[in-house]
């Protein structure tokens, strides 16, 4: 059958099923909890012992993967990116899995970004114990199965839908609640409640999720439900990156640059660049080591020894990066003021990304408090011009790291004390410094740009500043159009989840 005809039929299915043109929600108490449809995923629930049939060529062309969550619960994900192809997934599965008692249902996402996968189960609370007769009668009339009574809270029961129940689990649960017969009715969705990645040392990455002081992190777990940096390129202008590191290799951009040879490939002059690269964009969910903030972004490597180098060679790195398509440029080093370097930075800021401007991220420096008679210890070029996004460091307690430079050029802070990341020889280590804070922010910029790649560099910077969380032990007394500010923490701690929440969609 012609693909367009197939897709047209599939779209019609969604209209019939009510997935378009109506609000999606479930009841919590007497309030409606809004949901969004995750159009490129669907769950398939089979009876025990059932064998899933082989998928058709059309279905295979739509699939990105299949994951078995439990013995009878499978999650299918579409590969296609066009909306008409995505929505065809559910109907394709419905038509293919026509065995008795096989259910195919949608997946949803709540307002905090958590994905909710449909199961057959509904949690029902009786108003009083004698209402069990009403539950049994309703179940019989609507082809539901009473699975079990909660042994700890005896007014609660689990019921399961069947193919004869007349809808998916969300629809059936809502109709059941709206009868007024029961105290509470809600689908028993399944979701990842414990962690947002299974990289083995993620629990040591307090900068991404702070288990001891919740919220004192960049908030990536919720953000990853919306964006992972896919399609965005982060240039790490530093000592080079180990290209074959197991936590970096898949994300390395194929072209690279070395300032010393004025050519390719980039060289590795130390561990600093690999450490920064891992913070920004280490591979996630590969089961080893760590995860980066923008775990699907590409890492562009522009290498320079940083010891006994020159601003000219650093400027070449910056020019190579933006002229070869970098969206974000992360620089964790200092140098002396230089016109040639400033022109390279200007090129990135105002001509990069086809005129939209790169996001140029610079570490604030590790000089601590300014000397007597000065109001700034920010290292150049972090204090070059307002368009440079300058990043200070905080500890896991949310306080300024003692080494973190301060001053009116400081924009935001990010985790920088005792940060675990990748280093050469395919291993990892802890390091501290505003050098570690800057790539956290570079990663957040990549998340924003994936959600809306048409934003200008200025718009991305403003989103990061406006969405920052106020942390630390200093008052934010200066009022600006972007919010309140001080010279020790800037606008506050960068928060990926809040930044994405205020990022306009395409």
URKAWO-V820407 format. One line per field, one symbol per residue. ss: DSSP state (@ for helix, = for strand, . for the rest). psi: psi as a letter, one per 40 degrees, with the letter a starting at -180 (. if undefined). A space follows every 50 residues. Layout:
ss=???
psi=???
This chain:
ss=..@@@@@@@@@@@@@@@......=====..===============..... ......@@@@@@========..======....@@@@@@@@@@@@@@.... ..========....===...=====...@@@@@@@@@@@@@...=====. .....=====........@@@@@@@@@@.....====..=.......... .@@@...............@@@@.........======..........@@ @=======....=........@@@@@@@@@@................=== ===.......@@@@@@@@@@@@@....====.......@@@@@@@@@@@@ @.@@@...=====.........................======.....= ...........====...=====...=====..@@@@@@@@@@@@@@@@@ @.....@@@@@@@@@@..=........===..====...=..=..@@@@@ @.....
psi=ihddddddddddddddeeeieihhiihhbeihhiiihgeeiiihhiihei hhiiiidddddehdihhhdidehihhhidieiddddeeddddddddgeih ehhhiiiihieeehhhhiaeihhhhidideeddddddddddffihhdihh edgeehihiiiieeefiidddddddddededidihiigiiigedieifhd fdeegdddhhddghegiefddddeedieeheihhhhhaeihhdehdeddd ehhdiiihddefaiiiiheaedddddddddfihifeeibaiidgeeiihh hhiiddhfaiddddddddddddeeehdhhhhgiiaihhddddddddddde eiffedhihhhhidifeaiiiheieiehiifdedidehhhhiiiieeeih hdehiiieehdiiihehghhaiiiffaiiiiiiedddddddddddddddd dgeeiiddddddddddeihhiafiigdhhieeaiiiedebeahhhddddd dehii.
